[in-house]
Amino acid sequence: MKKPIVLILIGIFVVLLAGGIIFVVKWIGKITQEMKEVSAQHRIYTQKLKTFAHAPLTEDQENLLNQLLQAEEIDLEDVLSSEPYLSYLKMRDGEAYTDFSAYVAAMPTENHRTAVSSRLKAVVGDEKDAAELQHWLDYYFRIWEWCTTVPEPREEIGEMTKLQQEHLIEPLMEHVSDTSGLSSQMVQMGMFSKLIIDDTKVFQQAWRERIETHGAREGMLRCAIATPDEFALMRSFFVDAPAFQEWILAEPEVKQPVDEAE
């Protein structure tokens, strides 16, 4: 091969290589920026959720609590099946439940799905159509249930990846017609599972603090009054109230530092 031709081919290779590097650098830069933006949205979302979960009872809620504390029933869920609490649920939810177990069985209710959907739009974007948003919601509630089955969900990367693939990525990919925003979708999907796990931790911590401060009976009643939807939803994943309370009071595992070899 003549030298000029070799030089031309080398020049073309260098140009292509440089162009590829520039593309990769730009792509990585775009992903990094999107991750920063999503992380910022998550921080704002989580802070608002913490404020909601830890909010003190209103005067009306305190009055309801006092009524429930005077109930003769010993069993907590019998107390929550009494007229004052069921009236409270009807006022909030618009539905008349025969007892607390019926409310638990209805989880997540349409009102609760609407409330969660409204919160999540700040994170996943409000431009998504109803069908697409439905997949995000279904996955959200699926992970809430899964979080009750493992001690530390953040460490179960393999299982979480399977759930994400089956219940979020595959359904969402059926709606992707414009691939221009695919990188943003992947960033959202990659960080969404952690966000949901953090959600369950926010409520678990708020409920634990109420029980530790006020005792088991009053603390659980305060939880059921302050955040009834989330309380009933999480209760629906357990066989009975004692198992649910045990999960609430379970302290997060603290990893012990590994001693360096001498």
C-alpha positions in Angstrom: 0.0 0.0 0.0 1.4 3.4 -1.0 2.4 5.7 1.9 -0.1 8.5 1.0 -3.0 6.1 1.2 -1.8 4.7 4.5 -1.6 8.2 5.9 -5.1 9.0 4.7 -6.5 5.8 6.3 -4.7 6.6 9.5 -6.1 10.2 9.4 -9.6 8.9 8.9 -9.2 6.4 11.8 -7.9 9.2 14.1 -10.9 11.4 13.2 -13.4 8.6 13.8 -11.7 7.8 17.1 -11.7 11.4 18.2 -15.3 11.7 17.2 -16.2 8.6 19.1 -14.4 9.8 22.2 -16.2 13.2 22.0 -19.5 11.4 21.6 -18.8 9.1 24.6 -17.6 12.1 26.7 -20.7 14.1 25.8 -23.0 11.1 26.6 -21.3 10.5 29.9 -21.6 14.2 30.7 -25.3 14.2 29.8 -26.0 11.1 32.0 -24.0 12.7 34.9 -26.0 15.9 34.6 -29.3 14.0 34.5 -28.3 12.0 37.6 -27.5 15.2 39.4 -30.9 16.7 38.5 -32.8 13.5 39.5 -30.9 13.4 42.8 -31.8 17.0 43.5 -35.5 16.1 42.7 -35.3 13.1 45.0 -33.9 15.2 47.9 -36.7 17.7 47.6 -39.3 14.9 47.4 -37.9 13.0 50.4 -37.7 16.1 52.5 -41.4 16.9 51.8 -42.3 13.3 52.5 -40.5 13.4 55.9 -42.4 16.6 56.8 -45.6 14.9 55.9 -44.8 11.6 57.8 -43.7 13.4 61.0 -46.3 16.1 61.0 -48.0 16.5 64.5 -51.7 15.6 64.8 -54.1 18.4 64.2 -56.6 19.4 66.8 -59.4 17.3 65.2 -57.0 14.3 65.0 -56.1 14.8 68.7 -59.8 14.7 69.5 -60.2 11.5 67.6 -57.2 10.0 69.4 -58.7 10.8 72.8 -62.0 9.1 71.7 -60.1 6.0 70.6 -58.0 5.9 73.8 -61.3 5.7 75.8 -62.5 2.7 73.8 -63.2 -0.5 75.9 -61.8 -2.8 73.2 -58.4 -4.2 73.9 -57.4 -5.3 70.4 -56.0 -2.4 68.4 -57.8 -3.3 65.2 -61.1 -3.6 67.0 -60.6 0.0 68.1 -59.8 1.0 64.5 -63.0 -0.7 63.5 -65.1 1.5 65.8 -67.4 4.2 64.5 -65.2 7.2 65.2 -62.2 5.9 63.2 -64.4 4.6 60.3 -66.1 8.0 60.1 -62.7 9.6 59.9 -61.8 7.3 57.0 -65.1 8.0 55.2 -64.5 11.8 55.6 -61.0 11.4 54.1 -61.6 8.6 51.5 -65.3 9.0 50.7 -65.9 5.3 51.2 -67.8 3.6 54.0 -65.8 0.6 55.3 -67.4 -2.0 57.5 -64.3 -2.4 59.6 -60.6 -1.8 59.6 -59.8 -5.1 57.8 -62.0 -4.0 54.9 -60.0 -0.8 54.6 -56.7 -2.8 54.7 -58.1 -5.1 52.0 -58.9 -2.2 49.8 -55.3 -1.0 49.7 -54.2 0.8 47.7 -57.4 2.7 47.2 -58.0 5.0 44.3 -57.6 8.0 46.5 -54.3 6.7 47.8 -53.1 5.9 44.2 -54.0 9.4 43.2 -52.1 10.9 46.1 -49.0 8.9 45.4 -49.3 9.6 41.7 -49.4 13.4 42.5 -46.2 13.1 44.6 -44.3 11.0 42.1 -45.0 13.4 39.2 -42.4 15.7 40.7 -39.8 12.9 40.3 -40.8 11.0 37.2 -42.2 14.0 35.3 -45.8 15.1 34.7 -45.6 14.7 31.0 -46.1 10.9 31.1 -49.4 9.6 29.9 -51.8 7.7 32.1 -50.8 4.3 31.0 -47.1 4.9 31.5 -47.6 6.5 34.9 -49.6 3.4 35.9 -46.5 1.3 35.5 -44.5 3.5 37.8 -47.3 3.4 40.3 -47.6 -0.4 40.1 -43.9 -0.8 40.6 -44.0 1.7 43.5 -46.5 -0.4 45.5 -44.8 -3.7 44.5 -41.5 -2.5 46.0 -43.4 -1.4 49.2 -44.5 -5.0 49.6 -41.1 -6.4 48.8 -39.5 -4.2 51.5 -41.3 -6.1 54.2 -39.8 -9.4 53.1 -36.1 -8.6 53.5 -34.2 -7.1 56.4 -32.2 -4.6 54.4 -33.7 -4.1 50.8 -30.8 -1.9 49.7 -28.4 -4.9 49.9 -30.6 -7.2 47.9 -29.3 -5.8 44.6 -29.9 -9.0 42.6 -33.6 -9.4 43.6 -34.2 -5.7 43.2 -32.8 -5.7 39.7 -35.1 -8.6 38.8 -38.1 -6.8 40.2 -37.2 -3.6 38.3 -36.7 -5.5 35.1 -40.0 -7.4 35.3 -42.3 -4.7 36.9 -40.8 -1.5 35.5 -38.4 -1.7 32.7 -40.2 -4.2 30.5 -43.7 -2.6 30.9 -42.2 0.9 30.3 -40.2 -0.2 27.2 -43.5 -1.0 25.5 -44.4 2.7 25.7 -41.1 4.0 24.4 -41.6 5.2 20.8 -39.2 8.2 20.9 -35.8 7.1 21.9 -34.5 10.6 22.3 -35.4 10.6 26.0 -34.3 7.0 26.6 -31.2 8.0 28.6 -33.3 10.1 31.0 -35.7 7.2 31.4 -32.9 4.8 32.3 -31.5 7.3 34.8 -35.0 7.5 36.4 -35.4 3.8 36.5 -32.0 3.2 38.0 -32.7 5.6 40.9 -36.4 5.0 41.4 -36.0 1.8 43.4 -33.8 3.5 46.0 -36.4 6.3 46.2 -39.2 3.8 47.0 -37.1 2.0 49.6 -36.4 5.4 51.2 -40.1 6.1 51.2 -40.8 3.0 53.3 -38.0 3.9 55.7 -39.4 7.4 56.1 -42.7 6.1 57.3 -41.2 3.3 59.4 -39.0 5.8 61.2 -41.9 8.1 61.9 -44.1 5.3 63.2 -41.2 3.9 65.3 -40.7 7.3 66.9 -44.4 7.6 67.7 -44.5 4.2 69.4 -41.3 4.8 71.3 -42.6 8.2 72.5 -46.2 7.2 73.4 -46.1 3.5 73.9 -47.4 0.7 71.7 -51.2 1.3 72.0 -51.2 5.1 71.7 -48.3 5.1 69.3 -50.0 2.8 66.9 -53.2 4.8 67.1 -51.3 8.0 66.3 -49.8 6.3 63.3 -53.2 5.1 62.0 -54.6 8.6 62.4 -51.6 10.6 61.1 -51.0 8.6 57.9 -53.9 6.2 57.5 -53.3 5.3 53.9 -49.7 4.4 54.3 -50.4 2.7 57.6 -53.1 0.5 56.1 -51.1 -0.3 53.0 -48.1 -1.5 54.9 -50.4 -3.4 57.3 -51.8 -5.3 54.3 -48.5 -7.0 53.7 -48.4 -8.7 57.1 -50.4 -11.7 58.5 -51.4 -9.8 61.7 -51.0 -6.6 63.7 -48.2 -7.9 66.0 -46.0 -8.8 62.9 -46.6 -5.4 61.5 -45.7 -3.7 64.8 -42.5 -5.9 65.0 -41.5 -4.6 61.6 -42.1 -1.0 62.6 -39.9 -1.4 65.7 -37.1 -3.3 63.9 -33.9 -1.2 64.1 -31.9 -0.8 60.9 -28.9 -3.0 60.7 -25.6 -1.3 61.4 -22.6 -2.7 59.5 -19.6 -3.3 61.7 -16.3 -1.9 60.3 -14.0 -4.6 58.9 -10.7 -4.6 60.8 -7.7 -4.2 58.6 -5.3 -7.0 58.5 -2.2 -6.3 60.6 
